[in-house]
Amino acid sequence: MHATFAAESQAAKEAHGMAVYVRAYWLDIHLGAADCHHVDEFGEDQCRILLYTDAKSLFDHIKKEGTVPDDKWVAVALAALKGELSAGLGRDLSKSECRWVATTWQLADCLT
């Protein structure tokens, strides 16, 4: 279970990082020259990022405040995700949204 949780948190962190890169790339092309907007300023109000996960434990850790795993490697990944993602009711709208989807509904799960 520990290795799975570590892998899920690292994969989510990497996927969100790639999504931020693609958003900046797309909006730089879409909005034209970077004279009016700096690439670092692109955020949720210009283009939303939704991260879907079937790892309920990962979703619960992102949704809750104050939970820190014992493993420092996983704790760093979760701290980074909590800084970038928000989940559940009353979430921070300035952050990307994390949603949980049951594994049976995860259509891309057959690819792994």
OpenMM code with the backbone's topology and positions (N, CA, C; nanometers):
from openmm import Vec3, app, unit

residues = "MET HIS ALA THR PHE ALA ALA GLU SER GLN ALA ALA LYS GLU ALA HIS GLY MET ALA VAL TYR VAL ARG ALA TYR TRP LEU ASP ILE HIS LEU GLY ALA ALA ASP CYS HIS HIS VAL ASP GLU PHE GLY GLU ASP GLN CYS ARG ILE LEU LEU TYR THR ASP ALA LYS SER LEU PHE ASP HIS ILE LYS LYS GLU GLY THR VAL PRO ASP ASP LYS TRP VAL ALA VAL ALA LEU ALA ALA LEU LYS GLY GLU LEU SER ALA GLY LEU GLY ARG ASP LEU SER LYS SER GLU CYS ARG TRP VAL ALA THR THR TRP GLN LEU ALA ASP CYS LEU THR".split()
positions = [
    Vec3(0.0835, -0.1200, 0.0000),
    Vec3(0.0000, 0.0000, 0.0000),
    Vec3(0.0869, 0.1249, 0.0000),
    Vec3(0.1979, 0.1239, 0.0774),
    Vec3(0.2821, 0.2422, 0.0859),
    Vec3(0.3426, 0.2781, -0.0495),
    Vec3(0.3920, 0.1781, -0.1216),
    Vec3(0.4537, 0.2034, -0.2521),
    Vec3(0.3499, 0.2547, -0.3518),
    Vec3(0.2291, 0.2042, -0.3438),
    Vec3(0.1216, 0.2504, -0.4319),
    Vec3(0.0889, 0.3959, -0.4040),
    Vec3(0.0779, 0.4328, -0.2766),
    Vec3(0.0463, 0.5711, -0.2399),
    Vec3(0.1581, 0.6654, -0.2834),
    Vec3(0.2823, 0.6237, -0.2678),
    Vec3(0.3955, 0.7051, -0.3114),
    Vec3(0.3930, 0.7233, -0.4626),
    Vec3(0.3657, 0.6159, -0.5355),
    Vec3(0.3604, 0.6235, -0.6813),
    Vec3(0.2452, 0.7123, -0.7282),
    Vec3(0.1294, 0.6995, -0.6643),
    Vec3(0.0138, 0.7820, -0.7014),
    Vec3(0.0405, 0.9302, -0.6760),
    Vec3(0.1022, 0.9616, -0.5631),
    Vec3(0.1281, 1.1025, -0.5315),
    Vec3(0.2332, 1.1615, -0.6251),
    Vec3(0.3372, 1.0860, -0.6570),
    Vec3(0.4393, 1.1337, -0.7496),
    Vec3(0.3826, 1.1498, -0.8906),
    Vec3(0.2990, 1.0555, -0.9333),
    Vec3(0.2383, 1.0642, -1.0659),
    Vec3(0.1438, 1.1833, -1.0753),
    Vec3(0.0680, 1.2081, -0.9699),
    Vec3(-0.0224, 1.3238, -0.9699),
    Vec3(0.0564, 1.4545, -0.9742),
    Vec3(0.1660, 1.4596, -0.8998),
    Vec3(0.2495, 1.5801, -0.9002),
    Vec3(0.3081, 1.6034, -1.0397),
    Vec3(0.3561, 1.4985, -1.1020),
    Vec3(0.4132, 1.5111, -1.2354),
    Vec3(0.3067, 1.5477, -1.3390),
    Vec3(0.1886, 1.4869, -1.3296),
    Vec3(0.0806, 1.5168, -1.4230),
    Vec3(0.0347, 1.6615, -1.4090),
    Vec3(0.0239, 1.7105, -1.2862),
    Vec3(-0.0175, 1.8489, -1.2677),
    Vec3(0.0889, 1.9452, -1.3194),
    Vec3(0.2138, 1.9138, -1.2973),
    Vec3(0.3213, 1.9976, -1.3498),
    Vec3(0.3182, 2.0058, -1.5009),
    Vec3(0.2925, 1.8938, -1.5672),
    Vec3(0.2823, 1.8928, -1.7130),
    Vec3(0.1596, 1.9716, -1.7596),
    Vec3(0.0502, 1.9610, -1.6853),
    Vec3(-0.0714, 2.0358, -1.7204),
    Vec3(-0.0477, 2.1865, -1.7089),
    Vec3(0.0258, 2.2298, -1.6081),
    Vec3(0.0587, 2.3726, -1.5935),
    Vec3(0.1439, 2.4183, -1.7109),
    Vec3(0.2380, 2.3355, -1.7524),
    Vec3(0.3220, 2.3686, -1.8678),
    Vec3(0.2384, 2.3804, -1.9953),
    Vec3(0.1502, 2.2837, -2.0186),
    Vec3(0.0664, 2.2855, -2.1386),
    Vec3(-0.0281, 2.4059, -2.1358),
    Vec3(-0.0820, 2.4388, -2.0175),
    Vec3(-0.1695, 2.5557, -2.0065),
    Vec3(-0.0942, 2.6826, -2.0433),
    Vec3(0.0264, 2.6999, -1.9919),
    Vec3(0.1056, 2.8194, -2.0238),
    Vec3(0.1389, 2.8238, -2.1726),
    Vec3(0.1740, 2.7111, -2.2292),
    Vec3(0.2072, 2.7036, -2.3717),
    Vec3(0.0856, 2.7384, -2.4564),
    Vec3(-0.0300, 2.6775, -2.4241),
    Vec3(-0.1531, 2.7000, -2.4992),
    Vec3(-0.1997, 2.8451, -2.4884),
    Vec3(-0.1992, 2.8998, -2.3684),
    Vec3(-0.2470, 3.0364, -2.3505),
    Vec3(-0.1512, 3.1383, -2.4112),
    Vec3(-0.0232, 3.1091, -2.4112),
    Vec3(0.0717, 3.1991, -2.4761),
    Vec3(0.0435, 3.2051, -2.6261),
    Vec3(0.0094, 3.0909, -2.6853),
    Vec3(-0.0270, 3.0879, -2.8269),
    Vec3(-0.1631, 3.1538, -2.8475),
    Vec3(-0.2589, 3.1180, -2.7639),
    Vec3(-0.3966, 3.1646, -2.7796),
    Vec3(-0.4119, 3.3151, -2.7555),
    Vec3(-0.3460, 3.3683, -2.6546),
    Vec3(-0.3611, 3.5093, -2.6203),
    Vec3(-0.2634, 3.5993, -2.6942),
    Vec3(-0.1736, 3.5415, -2.7699),
    Vec3(-0.0812, 3.6225, -2.8465),
    Vec3(0.0472, 3.6493, -2.7710),
    Vec3(0.1109, 3.7582, -2.8062),
    Vec3(0.2416, 3.7926, -2.7496),
    Vec3(0.2343, 3.8033, -2.5980),
    Vec3(0.3448, 3.7716, -2.5337),
    Vec3(0.3504, 3.7724, -2.3872),
    Vec3(0.3692, 3.9128, -2.3316),
    Vec3(0.3462, 4.0156, -2.4122),
    Vec3(0.3588, 4.1526, -2.3645),
    Vec3(0.2511, 4.1863, -2.2614),
    Vec3(0.1309, 4.1370, -2.2823),
    Vec3(0.0210, 4.1697, -2.1905),
    Vec3(0.0144, 4.0742, -2.0720),
    Vec3(0.0590, 3.9506, -2.0881),
    Vec3(0.0580, 3.8509, -1.9809),
    Vec3(0.1934, 3.7828, -1.9753),
    Vec3(0.2474, 3.7701, -1.8563),
    Vec3(0.3681, 3.6906, -1.8383),
    Vec3(0.3257, 3.5451, -1.8205),
    Vec3(0.4044, 3.4524, -1.8678),
    Vec3(0.3676, 3.3102, -1.8644),
    Vec3(0.3394, 3.2627, -1.7220),
    Vec3(0.4077, 3.3177, -1.6227),
    Vec3(0.3845, 3.2775, -1.4838),
    Vec3(0.2503, 3.3239, -1.4297),
    Vec3(0.1844, 3.4176, -1.4967),
    Vec3(0.0583, 3.4728, -1.4485),
    Vec3(-0.0635, 3.3930, -1.4932),
    Vec3(-0.0469, 3.2991, -1.5856),
    Vec3(-0.1606, 3.2197, -1.6308),
    Vec3(-0.2083, 3.1314, -1.5168),
    Vec3(-0.3387, 3.1321, -1.4931),
    Vec3(-0.3922, 3.0557, -1.3813),
    Vec3(-0.5284, 2.9988, -1.4111),
    Vec3(-0.5980, 2.9631, -1.3063),
    Vec3(-0.7271, 2.8978, -1.3167),
    Vec3(-0.8334, 2.9858, -1.3809),
    Vec3(-0.8201, 3.1173, -1.3696),
    Vec3(-0.9207, 3.2042, -1.4293),
    Vec3(-0.9093, 3.2094, -1.5812),
    Vec3(-0.7923, 3.1785, -1.6379),
    Vec3(-0.7780, 3.1733, -1.7827),
    Vec3(-0.8073, 3.0343, -1.8385),
    Vec3(-0.7618, 2.9302, -1.7685),
    Vec3(-0.7787, 2.7919, -1.8166),
    Vec3(-0.7719, 2.6980, -1.6966),
    Vec3(-0.8834, 2.6309, -1.6680),
    Vec3(-0.8895, 2.5427, -1.5518),
    Vec3(-0.8153, 2.4120, -1.5763),
    Vec3(-0.7585, 2.3587, -1.4702),
    Vec3(-0.6974, 2.2262, -1.4724),
    Vec3(-0.7753, 2.1389, -1.3754),
    Vec3(-0.8221, 2.0254, -1.4241),
    Vec3(-0.8907, 1.9263, -1.3407),
    Vec3(-0.8043, 1.8012, -1.3366),
    Vec3(-0.7675, 1.7577, -1.2186),
    Vec3(-0.6894, 1.6355, -1.2022),
    Vec3(-0.7815, 1.5287, -1.1448),
    Vec3(-0.7977, 1.4208, -1.2191),
    Vec3(-0.8806, 1.3088, -1.1743),
    Vec3(-0.7897, 1.1982, -1.1223),
    Vec3(-0.8282, 1.1402, -1.0097),
    Vec3(-0.7527, 1.0283, -0.9536),
    Vec3(-0.8491, 0.9208, -0.9060),
    Vec3(-0.8050, 0.7949, -0.9174),
    Vec3(-0.8842, 0.6862, -0.8612),
    Vec3(-0.8280, 0.6413, -0.7269),
    Vec3(-0.7247, 0.7094, -0.6805),
    Vec3(-0.6651, 0.6790, -0.5505),
    Vec3(-0.7395, 0.7586, -0.4426),
    Vec3(-0.8305, 0.6921, -0.3750),
    Vec3(-0.9123, 0.7589, -0.2730),
    Vec3(-0.8257, 0.8159, -0.1611),
    Vec3(-0.7199, 0.7456, -0.1240),
    Vec3(-0.6329, 0.7943, -0.0158),
    Vec3(-0.5623, 0.9239, -0.0571),
    Vec3(-0.5206, 0.9342, -0.1821),
    Vec3(-0.4572, 1.0568, -0.2309),
    Vec3(-0.5573, 1.1718, -0.2298),
    Vec3(-0.6774, 1.1476, -0.2786),
    Vec3(-0.7814, 1.2499, -0.2786),
    Vec3(-0.8129, 1.2962, -0.1371),
    Vec3(-0.8242, 1.2014, -0.0434),
    Vec3(-0.8537, 1.2365, 0.0956),
    Vec3(-0.7422, 1.3204, 0.1581),
    Vec3(-0.6169, 1.2895, 0.1277),
    Vec3(-0.5054, 1.3680, 0.1811),
    Vec3(-0.5048, 1.5098, 0.1247),
    Vec3(-0.5395, 1.5248, -0.0015),
    Vec3(-0.5445, 1.6590, -0.0617),
    Vec3(-0.6605, 1.7384, -0.0041),
    Vec3(-0.7712, 1.6703, 0.0223),
    Vec3(-0.8910, 1.7369, 0.0743),
    Vec3(-0.8759, 1.7804, 0.2193),
    Vec3(-0.8055, 1.7011, 0.3008),
    Vec3(-0.7921, 1.7296, 0.4438),
    Vec3(-0.6740, 1.8224, 0.4707),
    Vec3(-0.6851, 1.8987, 0.5753),
    Vec3(-0.5749, 1.9833, 0.6219),
    Vec3(-0.5069, 1.9156, 0.7397),
    Vec3(-0.3758, 1.9293, 0.7475),
    Vec3(-0.3019, 1.8839, 0.8643),
    Vec3(-0.2595, 1.7389, 0.8628),
    Vec3(-0.2899, 1.6646, 0.7563),
    Vec3(-0.2472, 1.5251, 0.7503),
    Vec3(-0.1132, 1.5158, 0.6780),
    Vec3(-0.0157, 1.4532, 0.7433),
    Vec3(0.1177, 1.4387, 0.6863),
    Vec3(0.1595, 1.2929, 0.6998),
    Vec3(0.1968, 1.2274, 0.5890),
    Vec3(0.2439, 1.0893, 0.5997),
    Vec3(0.3812, 1.0811, 0.6653),
    Vec3(0.4170, 0.9638, 0.7137),
    Vec3(0.5450, 0.9438, 0.7822),
    Vec3(0.6636, 0.9512, 0.6869),
    Vec3(0.6481, 0.9016, 0.5661),
    Vec3(0.7572, 0.9007, 0.4686),
    Vec3(0.7809, 1.0425, 0.4160),
    Vec3(0.9026, 1.0915, 0.4297),
    Vec3(0.9336, 1.2294, 0.3894),
    Vec3(0.9221, 1.2493, 0.2394),
    Vec3(0.9560, 1.1483, 0.1603),
    Vec3(0.9479, 1.1595, 0.0153),
    Vec3(0.8032, 1.1798, -0.0285),
    Vec3(0.7107, 1.1050, 0.0308),
    Vec3(0.5686, 1.1188, 0.0011),
    Vec3(0.5155, 1.2491, 0.0593),
    Vec3(0.5637, 1.2876, 0.1767),
    Vec3(0.5180, 1.4113, 0.2405),
    Vec3(0.5516, 1.5335, 0.1562),
    Vec3(0.6694, 1.5343, 0.0937),
    Vec3(0.7078, 1.6471, 0.0073),
    Vec3(0.6177, 1.6531, -0.1151),
    Vec3(0.5905, 1.5381, -0.1758),
    Vec3(0.5019, 1.5349, -0.2923),
    Vec3(0.3617, 1.5822, -0.2555),
    Vec3(0.3105, 1.5388, -0.1401),
    Vec3(0.1773, 1.5815, -0.0969),
    Vec3(0.1729, 1.7299, -0.0622),
    Vec3(0.2789, 1.7813, -0.0024),
    Vec3(0.2833, 1.9248, 0.0278),
    Vec3(0.2802, 2.0058, -0.1007),
    Vec3(0.3524, 1.9602, -0.2017),
    Vec3(0.3501, 2.0286, -0.3309),
    Vec3(0.2109, 2.0217, -0.3932),
    Vec3(0.1475, 1.9059, -0.3854),
    Vec3(0.0134, 1.8918, -0.4410),
    Vec3(-0.0888, 1.9776, -0.3668),
    Vec3(-0.0782, 1.9831, -0.2343),
    Vec3(-0.1712, 2.0652, -0.1572),
    Vec3(-0.1538, 2.2140, -0.1878),
    Vec3(-0.0331, 2.2531, -0.2261),
    Vec3(-0.0098, 2.3915, -0.2645),
    Vec3(-0.0677, 2.4253, -0.4005),
    Vec3(-0.0870, 2.3230, -0.4843),
    Vec3(-0.1343, 2.3447, -0.6204),
    Vec3(-0.2781, 2.3017, -0.6428),
    Vec3(-0.3285, 2.2076, -0.5618),
    Vec3(-0.4601, 2.1492, -0.5817),
    Vec3(-0.5509, 2.1759, -0.4632),
    Vec3(-0.6795, 2.1716, -0.4913),
    Vec3(-0.7798, 2.1824, -0.3869),
    Vec3(-0.8926, 2.0856, -0.4221),
    Vec3(-0.9594, 2.0315, -0.3222),
    Vec3(-1.0624, 1.9318, -0.3470),
    Vec3(-1.1769, 1.9473, -0.2490),
    Vec3(-1.2916, 1.8943, -0.2882),
    Vec3(-1.4065, 1.8900, -0.1987),
    Vec3(-1.4867, 2.0191, -0.1965),
    Vec3(-1.5870, 2.0178, -0.1119),
    Vec3(-1.6732, 2.1348, -0.0973),
    Vec3(-1.5965, 2.2486, -0.0316),
    Vec3(-1.6219, 2.3698, -0.0743),
    Vec3(-1.5552, 2.4856, -0.0178),
    Vec3(-1.4089, 2.4935, -0.0565),
    Vec3(-1.3731, 2.4365, -0.1694),
    Vec3(-1.2334, 2.4346, -0.2125),
    Vec3(-1.1859, 2.5723, -0.2542),
    Vec3(-1.0554, 2.5909, -0.2567),
    Vec3(-0.9919, 2.7158, -0.2980),
    Vec3(-0.9971, 2.7239, -0.4506),
    Vec3(-1.0746, 2.8169, -0.5037),
    Vec3(-1.0946, 2.8264, -0.6480),
    Vec3(-0.9732, 2.8794, -0.7229),
    Vec3(-0.8748, 2.9335, -0.6527),
    Vec3(-0.7537, 2.9809, -0.7196),
    Vec3(-0.6576, 2.8662, -0.7506),
    Vec3(-0.6843, 2.7484, -0.6950),
    Vec3(-0.6011, 2.6303, -0.7189),
    Vec3(-0.6713, 2.5373, -0.8174),
    Vec3(-0.5945, 2.4497, -0.8798),
    Vec3(-0.6518, 2.3483, -0.9677),
    Vec3(-0.7380, 2.2529, -0.8855),
    Vec3(-0.8380, 2.1964, -0.9499),
    Vec3(-0.9306, 2.1085, -0.8795),
    Vec3(-0.8900, 1.9625, -0.8933),
    Vec3(-0.8978, 1.8891, -0.7827),
    Vec3(-0.8736, 1.7455, -0.7811),
    Vec3(-1.0074, 1.6766, -0.7572),
    Vec3(-1.0374, 1.5787, -0.8402),
    Vec3(-1.1609, 1.5024, -0.8261),
    Vec3(-1.1277, 1.3542, -0.8161),
    Vec3(-1.2108, 1.2830, -0.7402),
    Vec3(-1.1946, 1.1388, -0.7272),
    Vec3(-1.2958, 1.0711, -0.8175),
    Vec3(-1.2518, 0.9674, -0.8852),
    Vec3(-1.3403, 0.8860, -0.9680),
    Vec3(-1.3134, 0.7397, -0.9335),
    Vec3(-1.4189, 0.6638, -0.9190),
    Vec3(-1.4038, 0.5217, -0.8840),
    Vec3(-1.3272, 0.4489, -0.9942),
    Vec3(-1.2500, 0.3508, -0.9553),
    Vec3(-1.1672, 0.2772, -1.0505),
    Vec3(-1.2506, 0.2152, -1.1619),
    Vec3(-1.3709, 0.1709, -1.1305),
    Vec3(-1.4564, 0.1102, -1.2333),
    Vec3(-1.4974, 0.2105, -1.3404),
    Vec3(-1.4975, 0.3370, -1.3068),
    Vec3(-1.5327, 0.4427, -1.4033),
    Vec3(-1.4095, 0.5032, -1.4709),
    Vec3(-1.2917, 0.4601, -1.4326),
    Vec3(-1.1663, 0.5124, -1.4876),
    Vec3(-1.1412, 0.4433, -1.6224),
    Vec3(-1.1802, 0.5089, -1.7309),
    Vec3(-1.1736, 0.4465, -1.8619),
    Vec3(-1.0318, 0.4207, -1.9102),
    Vec3(-0.9361, 0.5029, -1.8666),
    Vec3(-0.7967, 0.4860, -1.9095),
    Vec3(-0.7221, 0.3867, -1.8222),
    Vec3(-0.7853, 0.3304, -1.7214),
    Vec3(-0.7160, 0.2400, -1.6296),
    Vec3(-0.6689, 0.1126, -1.6988),
    Vec3(-0.7334, 0.0761, -1.8084),
    Vec3(-0.6917, -0.0447, -1.8805),
    Vec3(-0.5563, -0.0249, -1.9485),
    Vec3(-0.5111, 0.0993, -1.9632),
    Vec3(-0.3840, 0.1258, -2.0276),
    Vec3(-0.2653, 0.1034, -1.9345),
    Vec3(-0.2900, 0.0937, -1.8032),
    Vec3(-0.1798, 0.0778, -1.7077),
    Vec3(-0.1575, -0.0680, -1.6741),
] * unit.nanometer
topology = app.Topology()
chain = topology.addChain("A")
for resn in residues:
    res = topology.addResidue(resn, chain)
    for name in ("N", "CA", "C"):
        topology.addAtom(name, app.Element.getBySymbol(name[0]), res)
